[in-house]
Amino acid sequence: MFSRTIVVGHLGRDPELRYTPEGTPVASFSIATSRRWTNRNGEQQEKTTWFRVSVFGKQAETVHQYLTKGRLVLVEGEVDASAWIGQDGTPRATLELRATNVRFLGARGEEPAFPEAAGEARPGARPAAARTPAPAVEEDFALFDQPESEDDLPF
């Protein structure tokens, strides 16, 4: 049975492209999702969760060509959680998402969400000339629109 997970977040680094021994393209990148709230003491809190993402085939090549650090994406796929004890004795965990669908969100040429993503050349970053502007994005994400009032909530 296949469980489907949908994550919307910002790329933490440019996608890396490699090929399996059979020649299948595989792109790897990480995305961050953040949640903000006010605690009981009135203090602002924030929690960021990182996901490692792998995408295969033609979609991997497209992701590598168009996506850059800081870009907002929707990733759909199957999540795998792993936990282990590190060499230093501390518990470690990771969330890995094998993507079946990656959608580019935000406008073409939009400023990166992370200020450091707009900086000068980063180690291992592709030159700006090698990046192609992303194709226009469909505006079909009404699912993520906020309700106008509490009367619009389904529960």
Buried (B, 14 or more C-beta within 10 A) or exposed (E): EEEEBBBBBBBBBBBEBEEEEEEEBBBBBBBBBEEEEEEEEEEEEEEEEEBBBBBBEEBBBBBBBBBBBBBBBBBBBEBEEEEEEEEEEEEEEEBBBBBBEBBBBBEEEEEBBBEEBEEEEEEEBBEEEEBEEBEEBEEEEEEEEEEEEEEEEEE
